[in-house]
């Protein structure tokens, strides 16, 4: 029935399109009238003819490209973060054709986010995922004719990090203040992070299958799969998470609480540490602007103050370094273990940043006179 073949009535009183064109099935439901269904089908068929006959790219909007990206990256560890940043930008460019997205069309989004008080780094996360999608559309994604979705990717400029918040390492006294205010599962995760330096994503996804006991040291290591290692997909490799004795004690306390994941809450894996529980604990401990990522900064600071080498610190924090690989020897594991043992308590009294020193002592600057007044502090 209808003026165009392929349009059929549905049981709910509406209409659907169900048609095969050049071996490709076209289906769509929810039309209110034959005319509406016909109009949609004519437009789709016209696009397909242009592709098959003339080799013309079918126009795609950014929301279509974003949907394809999410569908093809289901196993990406940071997918939830990508969804969050895409939701922020979608009202501004979602309906735009992908060949019309550039710095100019993104400016209203940038201005709006700045007006909301967002930092440049946060805005850059959204810009980076937009740039990533458009690069894939121009280089990897292809239509039925083998043509890329986009002729060439636009140059999307990230914002300078002039307003970036400086690292805010945790002082030992602050650590003693905040841990009791955290729920048991969050306190365990925070203490584990402070003794391993691993990222929030790794802590939340840590699984028992990754554990590898090291009897000679009386500890375990966790061999983390590449999908949970931050970095470009083609460069990622499995990494070894080494524990010190404090982190190992946390693991032993968690053993048997869940069949697959180390850290859980009410029987389910935890999506992130930065939640209401973290915020409430900061408030109760009267600790201001402390981020979960600052726990990693704390580990880096404490290792430096313990005079651990830069290469070992890079290995602990999994920073990019061509001399450090995921295939650790026992000697490397021992080296990292011994370094982490140096920061399991506050026996090193110097692990405090200058910013923290200013907060603690109320100092605005360090003068030569004050140093001469305390000559013993000039050493080390």
MONOR-V176447 format. One record per residue. N is the residue number from 1. RES is the residue in one small letter. OMEGA is omega in whole degrees, 0 to 359 (* if undefined). Layout:
n->N res->RES omega->OMEGA
n->N res->RES omega->OMEGA
This chain:
n->1 res->x omega->180
n->2 res->x omega->182
n->3 res->x omega->179
n->4 res->x omega->179
n->5 res->x omega->180
n->6 res->x omega->178
n->7 res->x omega->186
n->8 res->x omega->176
n->9 res->x omega->177
n->10 res->x omega->185
n->11 res->x omega->182
n->12 res->x omega->178
n->13 res->x omega->178
n->14 res->x omega->182
n->15 res->x omega->178
n->16 res->x omega->174
n->17 res->x omega->177
n->18 res->x omega->188
n->19 res->x omega->176
n->20 res->x omega->179
n->21 res->x omega->180
n->22 res->x omega->176
n->23 res->x omega->180
n->24 res->x omega->183
n->25 res->x omega->179
n->26 res->x omega->180
n->27 res->x omega->176
n->28 res->x omega->182
n->29 res->x omega->170
n->30 res->x omega->178
n->31 res->x omega->182
n->32 res->x omega->183
n->33 res->x omega->176
n->34 res->x omega->182
n->35 res->x omega->180
n->36 res->x omega->179
n->37 res->x omega->180
n->38 res->x omega->180
n->39 res->x omega->179
n->40 res->x omega->182
n->41 res->x omega->179
n->42 res->x omega->180
n->43 res->x omega->180
n->44 res->x omega->180
n->45 res->x omega->179
n->46 res->x omega->178
n->47 res->x omega->180
n->48 res->x omega->178
n->49 res->x omega->179
n->50 res->x omega->178
n->51 res->x omega->184
n->52 res->x omega->186
n->53 res->x omega->187
n->54 res->x omega->181
n->55 res->x omega->180
n->56 res->x omega->178
n->57 res->x omega->175
n->58 res->x omega->180
n->59 res->x omega->179
n->60 res->x omega->178
n->61 res->x omega->182
n->62 res->x omega->179
n->63 res->x omega->174
n->64 res->x omega->179
n->65 res->x omega->179
n->66 res->x omega->179
n->67 res->x omega->178
n->68 res->x omega->179
n->69 res->x omega->181
n->70 res->x omega->181
n->71 res->x omega->184
n->72 res->x omega->179
n->73 res->x omega->183
n->74 res->x omega->183
n->75 res->x omega->179
n->76 res->x omega->183
n->77 res->x omega->183
n->78 res->x omega->183
n->79 res->x omega->180
n->80 res->x omega->178
n->81 res->x omega->178
n->82 res->x omega->180
n->83 res->x omega->179
n->84 res->x omega->183
n->85 res->x omega->176
n->86 res->x omega->178
n->87 res->x omega->181
n->88 res->x omega->186
n->89 res->x omega->187
n->90 res->x omega->179
n->91 res->x omega->184
n->92 res->x omega->185
n->93 res->x omega->185
n->94 res->x omega->183
n->95 res->x omega->181
n->96 res->x omega->170
n->97 res->x omega->186
n->98 res->x omega->179
n->99 res->x omega->178
n->100 res->x omega->180
n->101 res->x omega->181
n->102 res->x omega->182
n->103 res->x omega->182
n->104 res->x omega->181
n->105 res->x omega->177
n->106 res->x omega->183
n->107 res->x omega->178
n->108 res->x omega->176
n->109 res->x omega->181
n->110 res->x omega->180
n->111 res->x omega->181
n->112 res->x omega->180
n->113 res->x omega->176
n->114 res->x omega->179
n->115 res->x omega->177
n->116 res->x omega->178
n->117 res->x omega->180
n->118 res->x omega->178
n->119 res->x omega->180
n->120 res->x omega->180
n->121 res->x omega->178
n->122 res->x omega->178
n->123 res->x omega->180
n->124 res->x omega->178
n->125 res->x omega->178
n->126 res->x omega->179
n->127 res->x omega->182
n->128 res->x omega->180
n->129 res->x omega->174
n->130 res->x omega->179
n->131 res->x omega->179
n->132 res->x omega->180
n->133 res->x omega->181
n->134 res->x omega->175
n->135 res->x omega->177
n->136 res->x omega->180
n->137 res->x omega->182
n->138 res->x omega->187
n->139 res->x omega->187
n->140 res->x omega->186
n->141 res->x omega->183
n->142 res->x omega->179
n->143 res->x omega->184
n->144 res->x omega->180
n->145 res->x omega->182
n->146 res->x omega->180
n->147 res->x omega->177
n->148 res->x omega->180
n->149 res->x omega->185
n->150 res->x omega->182
n->151 res->x omega->180
n->152 res->x omega->181
n->153 res->x omega->178
n->154 res->x omega->175
n->155 res->x omega->179
n->156 res->x omega->186
n->157 res->x omega->175
n->158 res->x omega->182
n->159 res->x omega->176
n->160 res->x omega->184
n->161 res->x omega->181
n->162 res->x omega->180
n->163 res->x omega->185
n->164 res->x omega->178
n->165 res->x omega->179
n->166 res->x omega->177
n->167 res->x omega->183
n->168 res->x omega->181
n->169 res->x omega->182
n->170 res->x omega->174
n->171 res->x omega->181
n->172 res->x omega->180
n->173 res->x omega->177
n->174 res->x omega->177
n->175 res->x omega->179
n->176 res->x omega->181
n->177 res->x omega->189
n->178 res->x omega->185
n->179 res->x omega->179
n->180 res->x omega->181
n->181 res->x omega->178
n->182 res->x omega->172
n->183 res->x omega->187
n->184 res->x omega->183
n->185 res->x omega->178
n->186 res->x omega->178
n->187 res->x omega->178
n->188 res->x omega->180
n->189 res->x omega->180
n->190 res->x omega->180
n->191 res->x omega->177
n->192 res->x omega->180
n->193 res->x omega->181
n->194 res->x omega->180
n->195 res->x omega->176
n->196 res->x omega->181
n->197 res->x omega->184
n->198 res->x omega->183
n->199 res->x omega->178
n->200 res->x omega->182
n->201 res->x omega->180
n->202 res->x omega->179
n->203 res->x omega->183
n->204 res->x omega->184
n->205 res->x omega->184
n->206 res->x omega->186
n->207 res->x omega->183
n->208 res->x omega->180
n->209 res->x omega->181
n->210 res->x omega->187
n->211 res->x omega->177
n->212 res->x omega->181
n->213 res->x omega->174
n->214 res->x omega->185
n->215 res->x omega->183
n->216 res->x omega->181
n->217 res->x omega->182
n->218 res->x omega->180
n->219 res->x omega->172
n->220 res->x omega->165
n->221 res->x omega->176
n->222 res->x omega->179
n->223 res->x omega->187
n->224 res->x omega->181
n->225 res->x omega->182
n->226 res->x omega->183
n->227 res->x omega->179
n->228 res->x omega->178
n->229 res->x omega->182
n->230 res->x omega->178
n->231 res->x omega->179
n->232 res->x omega->189
n->233 res->x omega->186
n->234 res->x omega->180
n->235 res->x omega->185
n->236 res->x omega->175
n->237 res->x omega->178
n->238 res->x omega->179
n->239 res->x omega->182
n->240 res->x omega->177
n->241 res->x omega->182
n->242 res->x omega->180
n->243 res->x omega->166
n->244 res->x omega->187
n->245 res->x omega->178
n->246 res->x omega->178
n->247 res->x omega->178
n->248 res->x omega->178
n->249 res->x omega->177
n->250 res->x omega->180
n->251 res->x omega->181
n->252 res->x omega->179
n->253 res->x omega->181
n->254 res->x omega->185
n->255 res->x omega->179
n->256 res->x omega->182
n->257 res->x omega->181
n->258 res->x omega->184
n->259 res->x omega->185
n->260 res->x omega->187
n->261 res->x omega->180
n->262 res->x omega->183
n->263 res->x omega->180
n->264 res->x omega->175
n->265 res->x omega->183
n->266 res->x omega->175
n->267 res->x omega->182
n->268 res->x omega->175
n->269 res->x omega->184
n->270 res->x omega->183
n->271 res->x omega->182
n->272 res->x omega->181
n->273 res->x omega->183
n->274 res->x omega->183
n->275 res->x omega->182
n->276 res->x omega->178
n->277 res->x omega->178
n->278 res->x omega->181
n->279 res->x omega->180
n->280 res->x omega->179
n->281 res->x omega->177
n->282 res->x omega->181
n->283 res->x omega->181
n->284 res->x omega->180
n->285 res->x omega->181
n->286 res->x omega->175
n->287 res->x omega->188
n->288 res->x omega->190
n->289 res->x omega->179
n->290 res->x omega->178
n->291 res->x omega->176
n->292 res->x omega->181
n->293 res->x omega->178
n->294 res->x omega->176
n->295 res->x omega->175
n->296 res->x omega->176
n->297 res->x omega->180
n->298 res->x omega->179
n->299 res->x omega->179
n->300 res->x omega->179
n->301 res->x omega->183
n->302 res->x omega->177
n->303 res->x omega->178
n->304 res->x omega->180
n->305 res->x omega->175
n->306 res->x omega->177
n->307 res->x omega->174
n->308 res->x omega->184
n->309 res->x omega->180
n->310 res->x omega->181
n->311 res->x omega->178
n->312 res->x omega->176
n->313 res->x omega->178
n->314 res->x omega->179
n->315 res->x omega->179
n->316 res->x omega->186
n->317 res->x omega->180
n->318 res->x omega->175
n->319 res->x omega->180
n->320 res->x omega->180
n->321 res->x omega->185
n->322 res->x omega->180
n->323 res->x omega->181
n->324 res->x omega->179
n->325 res->x omega->179
n->326 res->x omega->183
n->327 res->x omega->183
n->328 res->x omega->168
n->329 res->x omega->178
n->330 res->x omega->179
n->331 res->x omega->179
n->332 res->x omega->178
n->333 res->x omega->179
n->334 res->x omega->180
n->335 res->x omega->180
n->336 res->x omega->178
n->337 res->x omega->181
n->338 res->x omega->177
n->339 res->x omega->181
n->340 res->x omega->176
n->341 res->x omega->180
n->342 res->x omega->184
n->343 res->x omega->181
n->344 res->x omega->175
n->345 res->x omega->186
n->346 res->x omega->178
n->347 res->x omega->173
n->348 res->x omega->187
n->349 res->x omega->184
n->350 res->x omega->185
n->351 res->x omega->178
n->352 res->x omega->180
n->353 res->x omega->177
n->354 res->x omega->178
n->355 res->x omega->178
n->356 res->x omega->178
n->357 res->x omega->177
n->358 res->x omega->179
n->359 res->x omega->185
n->360 res->x omega->185
n->361 res->x omega->181
n->362 res->x omega->181
n->363 res->x omega->175
n->364 res->x omega->176
n->365 res->x omega->178
n->366 res->x omega->182
n->367 res->x omega->177
n->368 res->x omega->180
n->369 res->x omega->181
n->370 res->x omega->178
n->371 res->x omega->179
n->372 res->x omega->180
n->373 res->x omega->179
n->374 res->x omega->188
n->375 res->x omega->183
n->376 res->x omega->181
n->377 res->x omega->179
n->378 res->x omega->182
n->379 res->x omega->178
n->380 res->x omega->*
